Amino acid sequence: MGQQPKRRRFRNVVGKQIASARSARGLTQEAFAAKLQIAGLDGLEKTGISKIEHQVRSVQDYELHIIAHILKVPIESLFPPLGETKDSLPDLKEGYQS
């Protein structure tokens, strides 16, 4: 018997939408990180933005609030449709355990 494909472990559901909203605003990850740092998220640099957008880093609620503000989007728009989130639950749970 063959091995089952390895499930993708990820730690947030908002990364893709953050990347899309950032690109729509014409911001590079570096410029976005600079705006976030000015807004008070001192520890969030370009590498952190990349990890969030690739869903390998968790996002704190206060970070998400500031991210939405900087991107000038409603916070709800950073979440995928509920069905997509529900489909991702096993991978999210596994991502948090690793």
Secondary structure, 3 states (H helix, E strand, C coil): CCCCCCCCCCCCCCHHHHHHHHHHCCCCHHHHHHHHHHCCCCCCCHHHHHHHHCCCCCCCHHHHHHHHHHHCCCHHHHCCCHHHHHHHHHHHHHHHHC
